[in-house]
Amino acid sequence: MEKQWKTTTERQDGITTTTVEPIPQPENQQEITALAYEFWLARGCPDGTPEDDWFRAEEELKNRTRPVLTARASGQ
């Protein structure tokens, strides 16, 4: 995977500062890889589109780790 970079420009008191820093790879990349492989096996190891399994695994893990927001009922 090619390294990606993030540029941040900030202005404060008339001074402009630009920072370039690498974007870290997802911490859960190994989890995505393992889950995508499981999906591929479950589909019978077909030739073709590994991206389908990869994107499905990303979405599955994102939904698992997404915090659940609950609305609190107002007493008013």
RAHU-V947682 format. One record per helix or strand of 2 or more residues. SS is the DSSP state (H for helix, E for strand). FROM is the first residue (numbers start at 1). LEN is the number of residues. If there is no record, write none. Layout:
# RAHU-V947682
ss=SS from=FROM len=LEN
ss=SS from=FROM len=LEN
This chain:
# RAHU-V947682
ss=E from=4 len=9
ss=E from=15 len=9
ss=H from=29 len=14
ss=H from=50 len=16
